[in-house]
Amino acid sequence: MPPLFRYLERDFLSQQHSSNIVLLRPSMSFMLIQTPNPLTLKDALPNFSKTTHIFLPINDCRNANQAEGGSHWSLLLVSIVDGVAFHYDSLNPSNKDEAITTTKKLGILLGKQLQFLDLPDSPQQENSSDCGVFVCVQMKHLLLKKLMRANKQQKVSMSLGGKHIDAGQGRKTMLEIIEGFRKEGERRRS
């Protein structure tokens, strides 16, 4: 997921100077869910004082000593301005408990109560291995097709009901992004 984060931040968010959207890395989301008192993380996390939305990949790993563990990913999109956390789970309701816990801890960190909305109309994967692809495709779609197209006064539907996700195409897109970063790295080194 991190190459996709870098791609979205560099190619889209950095060009939107009015954008106050944070893409929290999987390791930071994991740290948030594993830490008993989220206020102790305030210095390790970004400053959310001007943030409007936070994207958090959620993992079902329960072992704090195994950051790369777990078997399923889902996406939590928190609209700070609306006080709502939207949960997109491609194997609904697999990560619901983890997403609720993360929502509560983020609310403590923000000093604001957040309403949790599990979205049962999220596109569902057809196997047990596409969850990471679904998180990436959903994040890109919600960011580029919903949030970044809306004006500040406009309410945006955050539902993905009816959206079809082609996991194979999602993998191809991610490989193209990674290949672009690889070529860029080669150009910089030469």
Disulfide bonds with the S-S distance in Angstrom:
none
